[in-house]
Every structure is written in structure tokens, then in C-alpha cells.
Amino acid sequence: MTPLTFQIHETSASTHARRGTVTTPHGSFDTPAFMPVGTRASIKGVLPPLVAATGSQIILGNTYHLMLRPGEALVRELGGLHAFMGWPHPVLTDSGGYQAYSMSDINRIDDDGVTFKSIIDGSSIHLSPERAIQVQNDLGADIIMAFDDCPPSVDPRTLNETRKRLAASRTSASKKGYDHGVRLEQALERTTRWLDRCKKAHQRPNEQALFGIVQGGADLDRRSRSVEEVCNIELPGYAIGGVAVGEGFSDIVRVVHHTTPLMPADKPRYLMGVGYERDIVAAVRAGVDMFDCVLPTRNGRNANAFTPTGQLRLRNARFARDPEPIDATCDCVACSPASHGWATVDGRPFSRAYIRHLFMAEEMLGPILVSLHNVRHFQRLLVDIRRTIGDDAWSSLGQRWPVVGDALAEPLRTPE
């Protein structure tokens, strides 16, 4: 029995893009796919049926946070993650490797794993490849991720992030100070070794699909090596990690366009933690099938709404009397409530003025409406991308979604 199947329906004639379907024990999802992030088994502030109504077919949970609270044993006792959170569709859980990067100032990493300081009570928590897999086996997601060593893609001493700079100096691999090349090499080798340990520790291979993760930073030679080593281990799918962790758009595109075509063509390819609309379009054109990002809901909770022409900062005073919806082209519950069965006055949508008022008054409905709009915005984009893969009309996509312009400026490449 296989826990995952992947079928490719169409490929782009001028790029590496492909449209397909991934099937899991809890149903199927169309690719390219965007997964909203439910870190603690919840898309913040949004009921599961409303998440599904945005067109979301798969969501993501976070191993590290769920391990700390409520604990994987409780989730298992109550029927697994799907039953626990009331989501009957596919779920993916990450392994905690990204938290080792993002909270690098409160952890210690070595060849056996990562020791964290708990963000709940300050206690010491050790996460090894075996422990990361055991937690995910108990949570019961359809797709689980290998535990990897995620380094900064660029030298953290060049970043405007004090936490990352201090962590680099503290965890230096050299007595002479931080050496970014040494750190990338160390992470690449650990990721391969840890993947082998993850596969051996996996107790539910017929029910849960384990994905390996490619590392290598912004160094293309190391990316090639990592692809060879990681993809040499037979798995249902593979991911590109360590992207959008400090580098700019051009470096993201360079790494993704180099790495993706090297990965197995018959397996799903997942770009972790990405991202903005132009990032997604550029990666789809390189052959990526799956994406996740916190941006839609995080920005939604902060009154930042995505539109095809760019973000709206809805707290701005210029929206105080604006009667228009967030985006007149959007069919979400905020922009088109009547189409969802909401009996508003004269079928009118919620205005920008009203939504701004909700945020200024600190009413919960504001973040809920903008989060729903933002998730639907990304799902509409993915629907349009899937349509574009078939007709290869990328310039028309750019006309409908001006915000992706930089991604379409990348040269087209002939598929191998």
C-alpha cells in the first residue's frame, strides 16, 4: 500500500511547470497547491469549513509547537490531527527543522539533533530525527517531513537580524569565527544523515508519506550535491528547504530554477515556506508543485490585504470612507458575501471603511475577514496558474495579476 500517489495531467510547453493531482488517505489536492499554515492545529481565527470554502484542499501543521502543546500523545489519543482539529482533508506536518533556524538564538544544534528552550516554560527539549518522526507518526498527518538542518542561505552576519547574527557567532563551526561555507557543508551532510535516520524511524510508511528535504543554501554546487544525496533515498516526495531565509528574490529564483529540474520528475516537489505571489509563479515555472506560507493569515491579522495589484494597508486613513470592497474581482466571503449565502443589505460586500473600522476598534471580525480574503486570494492565483499551465498563456496571467510581474520577466526555459 502506498500512502501517496502523484499524477501529472498537463505540462507547460515553454517552462517546467506541470499540473497534477496528489492523492492521500484523506483525499486529493490539485497541484500546484498552496497550503495555509495552521501552526497549532488551527488556521488562526477561521473555522475549518470557511478554510475549505477558500479552495484550500490541504493545510499544514507544526510539529515543534504541537509537540509542546497539547503534546502528540494527546492528539493520538483523541483520534489524530484530522479528528482533533476537525479537518477531514489532507494535512502536512513539518518536522521542526525550520524552528531550529528561526529560533537559533535559543537552541543548540549538534550531530544528534537540536536542543531547544521551550517557548512555553523554558524547559530543555531535545528533538532528534527519531523524535521528530515519532511525533509526526503520532500526529497522523498524511505527509510528514524529514528532520533537516536548515542553515541561513546567506551569511547571517550580513542580515539586519540581531538574533541570527548573535546565533551565528555563538554556534560558530570554527574557532576563528563563523564560516558560512563550513556551516552550509555541515548542514548538507547532517541533512542527508538525518534523512536516513528518519526513514528508518518511520513506523507508518503505508499511511504517511515521508518527504526528504534538499539543502545547500544559495550555493548551486551544494544544491546539486544535496539533490543527489537526498533523492537517492527512495521516498514519495521531496522538498527544497532553506529558501527565503534571508536572501532576495533573485537568489530565490536562481536557487529554485537550478534545483527543481534536478529532482525526480515523477514525485511531488515542495518549496517550503514560500511565499509571495511572484515567488510562487517563478517556482511553478521551474517545476514546483507545492507551497506553504504564513503570509496570508499573518498579514490578514495585521490589516494587510493582498490584491492582484499589490497589498492594501487597511489601517491607512485613506480607507476611512472607502465604500469599495477589498478587491472587486474577488469572490471571498468579505468581497462577495452574497455568493456565500450571507444576506447583507442589498447584497453589498463589506467595505474597506468597515473593515478598517474593525481593526481600529480591535474587533475580531477584521482579522477574520482579511485572513479569509488573503487565503482566497492565493487560492484564486493557484487556480489561474493551473489554467495557465495548460494554455501556456503566461503573459495573460501577468495582465490579470500585475503583482507577479518580476516572476514572468524570468526567461522561459525549455523543459528537459
CORTACOR-V188541 format. One record per backbone hydrogen bond with DSSP energy under -0.5 kcal/mol. CO is the residue of the C=O (numbers start at 1). NH is the residue of the N-H. If there is no record, write none. Layout:
# CORTACOR-V188541
co=(CO | CO)
nh=(NH | NH)
This chain:
# CORTACOR-V188541
co=(3 | 5 | 7 | 7 | 10 | 14 | 17 | 19 | 19 | 20 | 21 | 22 | 23 | 24 | 27 | 29 | 31 | 33 | 34 | 35 | 36 | 36 | 37 | 38 | 39 | 42 | 43 | 47 | 47 | 48 | 49 | 50 | 51 | 51 | 52 | 57 | 58 | 59 | 60 | 61 | 61 | 62 | 63 | 64 | 65 | 66 | 71 | 72 | 73 | 74 | 75 | 76 | 80 | 81 | 82 | 82 | 86 | 90 | 91 | 91 | 92 | 93 | 94 | 96 | 97 | 97 | 98 | 98 | 99 | 101 | 103 | 104 | 106 | 108 | 110 | 113 | 114 | 114 | 115 | 116 | 116 | 118 | 123 | 125 | 125 | 126 | 127 | 128 | 129 | 130 | 131 | 132 | 133 | 134 | 135 | 136 | 136 | 139 | 142 | 143 | 144 | 146 | 148 | 149 | 153 | 155 | 156 | 159 | 161 | 162 | 163 | 164 | 165 | 166 | 167 | 169 | 174 | 179 | 180 | 181 | 182 | 183 | 184 | 185 | 186 | 187 | 188 | 189 | 190 | 191 | 192 | 193 | 194 | 195 | 196 | 197 | 198 | 204 | 204 | 205 | 208 | 209 | 210 | 210 | 211 | 212 | 214 | 216 | 218 | 219 | 220 | 221 | 222 | 223 | 224 | 225 | 226 | 227 | 228 | 230 | 232 | 236 | 237 | 238 | 239 | 239 | 240 | 245 | 248 | 249 | 250 | 251 | 252 | 253 | 254 | 255 | 256 | 259 | 259 | 260 | 264 | 268 | 269 | 269 | 270 | 270 | 271 | 271 | 274 | 276 | 277 | 278 | 279 | 280 | 281 | 282 | 283 | 283 | 283 | 284 | 285 | 289 | 289 | 290 | 291 | 293 | 294 | 295 | 296 | 297 | 298 | 299 | 299 | 300 | 303 | 303 | 305 | 307 | 308 | 312 | 312 | 313 | 316 | 317 | 319 | 321 | 322 | 324 | 327 | 332 | 334 | 336 | 337 | 337 | 338 | 341 | 342 | 344 | 345 | 351 | 352 | 353 | 354 | 355 | 356 | 357 | 358 | 359 | 363 | 363 | 364 | 365 | 366 | 367 | 368 | 369 | 370 | 371 | 372 | 373 | 374 | 375 | 376 | 377 | 378 | 379 | 380 | 381 | 382 | 383 | 384 | 385 | 386 | 387 | 388 | 388 | 392 | 393 | 394 | 395 | 396 | 397 | 401 | 402 | 404 | 404 | 405 | 407)
nh=(25 | 23 | 9 | 21 | 19 | 413 | 12 | 9 | 10 | 31 | 7 | 29 | 5 | 27 | 24 | 22 | 20 | 291 | 36 | 293 | 38 | 60 | 39 | 41 | 62 | 44 | 46 | 50 | 51 | 52 | 53 | 54 | 54 | 56 | 55 | 90 | 36 | 92 | 38 | 63 | 94 | 66 | 67 | 68 | 69 | 71 | 75 | 76 | 77 | 78 | 80 | 79 | 84 | 85 | 86 | 87 | 88 | 59 | 142 | 143 | 61 | 145 | 63 | 100 | 101 | 150 | 101 | 102 | 103 | 104 | 106 | 107 | 117 | 115 | 113 | 110 | 116 | 127 | 108 | 118 | 125 | 122 | 118 | 116 | 127 | 128 | 114 | 132 | 133 | 134 | 135 | 136 | 137 | 138 | 139 | 140 | 141 | 81 | 209 | 93 | 211 | 148 | 150 | 151 | 218 | 158 | 159 | 161 | 165 | 166 | 167 | 168 | 169 | 170 | 171 | 172 | 177 | 183 | 184 | 185 | 186 | 187 | 188 | 189 | 190 | 191 | 192 | 193 | 194 | 195 | 196 | 197 | 198 | 199 | 200 | 201 | 202 | 207 | 208 | 3 | 210 | 144 | 236 | 237 | 146 | 239 | 241 | 219 | 220 | 223 | 224 | 225 | 226 | 227 | 228 | 229 | 230 | 231 | 232 | 233 | 234 | 268 | 212 | 270 | 214 | 241 | 272 | 153 | 252 | 253 | 254 | 255 | 256 | 257 | 258 | 259 | 260 | 262 | 263 | 263 | 267 | 238 | 289 | 290 | 240 | 272 | 274 | 292 | 292 | 280 | 281 | 282 | 283 | 284 | 285 | 286 | 286 | 287 | 288 | 287 | 16 | 32 | 33 | 271 | 35 | 37 | 298 | 299 | 300 | 301 | 302 | 302 | 304 | 303 | 305 | 314 | 312 | 310 | 403 | 305 | 314 | 316 | 319 | 320 | 322 | 323 | 353 | 352 | 330 | 336 | 350 | 339 | 340 | 342 | 341 | 343 | 344 | 347 | 348 | 355 | 356 | 357 | 358 | 359 | 360 | 361 | 363 | 362 | 366 | 367 | 368 | 369 | 370 | 371 | 372 | 373 | 374 | 375 | 376 | 377 | 378 | 379 | 380 | 381 | 382 | 383 | 384 | 385 | 386 | 387 | 388 | 389 | 390 | 391 | 392 | 393 | 394 | 397 | 398 | 399 | 400 | 401 | 404 | 405 | 407 | 408 | 409 | 410)
